[in-house]
Amino acid sequence: MIREYGDSLPPLQTKARRKAPSRKRWGMVALASAFVGAAVILTAPSAEARAMGEMRDALNDVRSLHARISIRYGSRRSRLVSETWMKDGVWCFESRKGTPSHASWILKGERQYMNDLVRGVSTVEPRAGVFYSAKTALGFVIEQTDTGPMGIDRKTTRTEGPMTNGRATYQLVLWKAREEAPRENSRTVILVDAKTNLPIWSETTTNLPEMQTSVERSEYEFNVPIFEKQFKPPFEPVIDLAEVQLRLVKEWRQKPVAKAGSATLLDVQMNPEGALFVLFEGTAAPKEVVAADGTRYLQAIDYRPGGTWGDTGTQKRCEGVRGTVFVPVTLKAPARPRFRIGTGNRGFQNPGSSQTDLKSGGTPGTAEVEAKLCPDWPDYRFEMMLALFFTNVDPRMASTQAAYLAKQGDVDGAVERYRLAYERMKGFISSVAYRELVPAEQLLRSKGRIAEADALSRTMAKDRAVDPNVPSKPTP
């Protein structure tokens, strides 16, 4: 169990020990689970213990808060990535600013609202445990400052801090290093108001050999006025996910498109580029697609309701429903949206995880189907929490076609498609878009087209400098 700072230190004679809140970590890249069953072990003299206990008690009395979280990688400029508001136990989290996944969550009692701030859609559903679980300001501050899993001692010091906005302060510094990986370490600094014992800001510097040094800074305001509109969904109508998802799944199962072996094709849609979106369930999966005019299709990417948002209520309500995307080798839509779909046993790529096989023993089969036409993405993208995931389908479609063209010996066509995948990925996760050019550069170099390959290498080198997963300097 994660324990409060004060509870993990020697007990204070004048302070009552309090039971710590359980928590899960609210992460940037995604909503990931914290170290389950971990414990923070702080070794510090009584002065540090007293400071931690006083800060703990002050945070327990907070009624409202506003926090701004920014991050800096290597020598790059710090940027604001998220903000948090709380008033009387109601929370609003806004994260991933400046990205296609810019969204906010409002937690009110047993309900949670998700607001897609890029696409202008609000949804509501029963509270899911995967989302933020802290119910107090104390729990939130612990999340922002605690990075120590079980068995890793964190040394703590307390020193006088600088005058800040006319207030006396003190500073708490905590740091750790893993015994099994000595080069990995982190250091957290907390600046605390000496009068109120409330933190003003905290800053955690993490050094990982395989990544750039990162600095995450949280700036806090406590017991400040917060407008009620901050806790209201900004877009109407608000989609009730539980009601809509249960209804759609029931309709799909009552009137499926077709049966193909031990797979049931629940829904089939095609967009103007010819991409085919197939929802299915069963022990077999779509493997081959041929259009009525003979156009062959390539399997590009798998998905399931909920996309990359994690283990939410959506996945439980839509248990067993999966999807896959096929793209035409001709790079254009067939004249008529009629297809022959063949099914069988194959691996299924769950979004955000490694490939897992479907249940064995699936019976292969084929079905002739007519696809519905959709403008860009299937008409259930918001209801099934797939709008963000489908943003990643665009580059995957292009790179799948590029790989096929490369195998056919069409170098120019392949490079053109890899470039398209690169441009599309820049609209999804720009910092890693350069990776779409790697196979193009390798292909050109293998064919002796060195000047073109070198030009792509220069583009990749420039973009690689902003990838947070690449070390800012070689690891010794």
C-alpha positions, -999 to 999 in steps of 0.1 A, spaced: 0 0 0 12 35 -7 16 53 27 14 90 35 47 108 40 41 112 77 30 76 82 62 63 66 84 82 90 90 76 128 58 86 146 54 120 161 43 124 197 21 154 190 5 141 157 -21 115 154 -14 89 126 -39 88 99 -48 61 75 -34 68 40 -56 70 9 -50 44 -18 -41 59 -51 -34 53 -88 -10 74 -107 -23 100 -132 3 98 -160 10 120 -191 17 97 -220 -16 77 -207 -36 68 -178 -14 40 -163 -16 22 -130 7 31 -101 31 7 -85 6 -18 -70 14 -30 -35 44 -6 -33 55 12 -2 76 43 2 103 41 28 117 74 40 147 76 62 150 110 79 157 125 113 129 139 134 130 174 119 122 160 85 95 138 100 79 167 117 79 188 85 63 159 66 37 154 93 28 191 94 25 193 56 3 162 57 -21 177 83 -23 210 64 -32 192 32 -59 173 49 -77 205 57 -77 218 21 -111 225 5 -100 235 -30 -69 234 -52 -55 244 -86 -23 228 -99 -4 234 -131 20 206 -142 47 213 -167 75 190 -180 109 196 -196 130 170 -215 168 174 -217 177 210 -227 143 216 -243 120 244 -230 95 235 -203 59 233 -214 26 231 -196 10 197 -201 -19 195 -176 -39 213 -150 -60 201 -121 -88 217 -101 -106 204 -70 -134 219 -49 -151 201 -21 -142 167 -35 -152 173 -71 -122 170 -95 -114 182 -130 -82 171 -148 -71 186 -181 -42 168 -197 -21 164 -229 -23 200 -238 -12 208 -274 -17 172 -286 -45 153 -305 -54 136 -271 -60 169 -253 -89 161 -230 -103 167 -195 -120 145 -170 -146 156 -144 -152 133 -114 -184 139 -95 -194 113 -70 -200 80 -89 -200 96 -124 -171 106 -146 -172 129 -176 -146 128 -204 -144 159 -226 -125 155 -259 -112 191 -263 -99 185 -298 -131 171 -313 -156 189 -291 -174 159 -276 -184 152 -239 -193 118 -226 -205 105 -192 -204 70 -176 -202 54 -141 -169 60 -124 -141 36 -135 -113 27 -112 -87 31 -139 -91 69 -136 -78 91 -109 -87 77 -74 -73 103 -50 -101 121 -31 -80 146 -12 -54 173 -18 -30 151 2 -34 122 -21 -29 145 -51 4 160 -38 17 125 -29 11 115 -65 30 145 -78 60 140 -56 63 102 -49 84 81 -73 98 54 -49 87 18 -53 91 -8 -26 126 -14 -12 141 18 -24 151 41 4 146 78 -1 168 101 18 152 133 30 166 167 40 150 199 52 165 233 47 153 269 48 139 281 15 139 315 -2 114 342 4 86 336 -21 60 363 -28 68 378 6 64 344 24 90 325 44 95 289 31 113 257 38 125 231 13 122 194 15 145 173 -8 140 136 -14 161 114 -37 166 77 -45 187 54 -67 179 18 -76 204 -8 -64 197 -29 -95 202 1 -118 225 26 -101 224 50 -130 187 55 -126 178 81 -100 154 108 -92 153 138 -70 122 156 -57 122 192 -43 92 205 -24 90 242 -15 66 247 14 50 278 29 65 280 64 33 296 78 6 274 63 28 243 58 13 239 23 35 232 -7 40 260 -32 56 239 -59 73 205 -63 98 195 -89 110 160 -97 141 154 -118 144 119 -132 175 105 -149 170 73 -169 199 59 -190 176 50 -219 158 84 -220 164 121 -217 165 136 -183 130 149 -174 120 176 -150 83 176 -139 72 207 -120 38 211 -102 27 245 -90 0 246 -64 -27 270 -52 -48 259 -22 -81 272 -8 -86 295 -38 -120 304 -55 -129 281 -84 -158 287 -108 -185 261 -109 -183 260 -147 -150 243 -143 -168 211 -132 -195 211 -160 -190 193 -193 -184 219 -220 -201 202 -249 -238 193 -256 -254 168 -259 -234 147 -234 -232 111 -247 -242 86 -220 -217 58 -228 -233 31 -207 -267 36 -223 -255 40 -259 -229 12 -258 -252 -14 -243 -279 -5 -269 -254 -7 -299 -240 -40 -288 -275 -54 -284 -285 -42 -319 -253 -56 -335 -258 -90 -319 -295 -91 -328 -289 -82 -364 -253 -90 -374 -240 -83 -409 -230 -120 -415 -216 -152 -401 -182 -164 -414 -171 -196 -397 -169 -191 -360 -167 -153 -364 -198 -130 -364 -194 -98 -384 -213 -72 -364 -207 -41 -385 -188 -32 -417 -181 3 -429 -159 19 -457 -145 54 -459 -137 74 -490 -101 61 -491 -114 26 -493 -104 17 -457 -127 -11 -444 -136 -12 -407 -149 -46 -395 -164 -51 -361 -166 -88 -351 -167 -113 -323 -161 -150 -319 -131 -174 -319 -121 -166 -355 -111 -132 -370 -112 -115 -404 -80 -124 -423 -86 -118 -460 -107 -92 -478 -113 -90 -516 -136 -64 -531 -162 -73 -557 -141 -58 -585 -111 -80 -575 -93 -53 -554 -71 -71 -528 -70 -57 -493 -42 -56 -466 -49 -60 -429 -36 -28 -412 -44 -25 -375 -67 -41 -349 -88 -22 -323 -115 -27 -297 -140 -4 -280 -122 19 -256 -92 22 -279 -60 32 -260 -78 48 -230 -71 18 -208 -93 -7 -190 -125 14 -187 -161 5 -184 -163 6 -221 -143 -26 -225 -164 -44 -200 -197 -33 -215 -185 -43 -250 -168 -75 -238 -159 -97 -268 -163 -71 -295 -132 -64 -316 -124 -45 -347 -99 -45 -375 -90 -22 -404 -82 -33 -440 -68 -10 -467 -68 -15 -505 -35 -23 -523 -47 0 -551 -46 30 -527 -81 39 -537 -117 28 -529 -134 2 -551 -163 14 -572 -188 -7 -552 -185 -14 -514 -192 -51 -517 -166 -75 -503 -158 -112 -496 -144 -115 -461 -125 -146 -451 -120 -155 -414 -97 -178 -395 -73 -181 -366 -47 -153 -363 -31 -130 -337 -50 -100 -325 -31 -68 -316 -47 -51 -286 -41 -14 -287 -12 -4 -264 -2 -40 -257 17 -69 -272 1 -93 -297 -21 -120 -283 -37 -149 -301 -74 -154 -303 -89 -185 -288 -77 -216 -305 -101 -238 -324 -118 -211 -345 -136 -223 -376 -126 -205 -408 -153 -193 -432 -162 -166 -458 -191 -142 -462 -202 -118 -489 -211 -84 -473 -221 -49 -483 -203 -22 -464 -220 10 -452 -203 42 -463 -189 65 -437 -174 100 -441 -140 94 -425 -144 70 -395 -171 46 -384 -203 63 -370 -196 47 -336 -162 64 -330 -174 87 -302 -198 62 -286 -171 35 -285 -144 59 -273 -124 54 -305 -121 89 -319 -85 93 -306 -75 58 -317 -87 63 -352 -63 93 -355 -36 67 -355 -52 47 -382 -43 72 -409 -6 68 -406 -10 30 -402 -30 28 -434 -2 46 -453 27 26 -438 9 -7 -445 4 2 -481 41 14 -483 54 -20 -470 33 -38 -496 46 -16 -525 82 -21 -513 77 -59 -515 64 -54 -550 95 -35 -560 78 -1 -564 104 20 -546 90 54 -555 55 44 -545 67 29 -512 87 60 -504 57 83 -512 35 63 -488 61 63 -461 63 101 -464 25 102 -462 26 81 -430 52 105 -416 30 136 -424 0 119 -408 18 108 -377 29 144 -372 -7 152 -366 -9 124 -340 23 122 -320 47 146 -337 78 138 -316 79 102 -330 67 108 -365 103 105 -379 101 68 -372 78 64 -402 107 74 -424 131 48 -412 121 20 -436 120 45 -465 156 56 -457 167 20 -455 149 11 -488 165 40 -507 199 31 -493 196 -5 -503 188 5 -538 219 28 -540 199 60 -540 222 75 -514 215 112 -519 178 107 -513 185 84 -483 208 111 -468 181 137 -472 157 116 -452 184 109 -426 188 147 -421 150 151 -416 150 122 -391 180 136 -372 163 169 -368 130 154 -356 148 128 -334 161 156 -313 126 162 -298 118 126 -291 117 123 -253 125 85 -255 159 92 -270 188 100 -246 201 136 -249 236 122 -248 251 87 -253 248 65 -222 283 54 -209 
